[in-house]
Amino acid sequence: MKPVPFDDADAYEPEEGWQRVSLAGSDQFSFEWFEKPPGHSSPMHHHENEQVCVCLQGELTVVTEDEESLTLGRYDSALLESDEPHKVENTGDERAVGLDVFAPGRSFDYWTDRED
């Protein structure tokens, strides 16, 4: 067993107010808790990992490259296929909190080593 207490987990802030925390995981899958302030959007991006995005609090809108969008409320989720271009926005009026699950697992290197 490998416990990862939330307060001791690796954390990263890709942009001001956008927090990500790496929870227990492996090379096969990883979990990242995140929060976004109202109006925040990640850039349009894609990755080799399949991704499940779960909204835990507030409202998150997942937008794909073809402008298809899905708004997630509390405990709603969406599956993003491998290499599917997307962005995740907080379209609500309050802080949004979510959980991303990636398979295979990944680290924060995706954002820190990313070239736009």
C-alpha positions, 0 to 999 in steps of 0.5 A: 500500500502507498498512502498519499495524504492530500497535504503531503501530495505533489502540487502544481499551479499551472496558472494563478488560481488553477491548482492541481494536486497529484494523488495516489497513482501509478504508471498505469493510472493517475489521479489529479485533484484540481480547482479553478476560479470562475472564468478560468479555462485550460488551453485547448490541448490533447494527450495520449492519456485517456481522461475521465473528468469528474466535477466535485463542486461548482460547474465545469464545461468540457469543450472539444476541438469541434466546439462540442461542449458538455457542462458538468455539475456536481458528481457528473463526469465525462470521458475524453479519448486518447489524443482528443483535443479539449479544454476544461472551463469553469463556467460557473460563478464559484470555485470549481473543484474536480478530479481527473483520472488518466490512463496511462498515468502521467505526472505534472511534466505534461504541463511543465515541459509543454511547448505551446 
